[in-house]
């Protein structure tokens, strides 16, 4: 059976709270800490370093894709040229 307090028990244990008794109000403290974490996650803004890293990763991915496309095109052209040369030589 699903225990609805399981996430709060995990949070409480991580915080070092005594979960053996309700007197310690561990559920209340765990709930408050979970709410604080959620509110903090909405307040966090990316730094310039985060933005630069994302831009660099995107640029590198684009460059890799372009290089792969160029290599594939070159391979296809070489294969076509070889096939044409073989066909022309066989007709002689």
RAVEN-V583173 format. One record per pair of residues at least 12 apart in sequence whose C-alpha atoms are under 7 Angstrom apart, sorted by the first residue. I is the first residue (numbers start at 0). J is the second residue. If there is no record, write none. Layout:
I_J, I_J
//
This chain:
7_26, 7_29, 7_30, 10_29, 11_25, 11_29
//
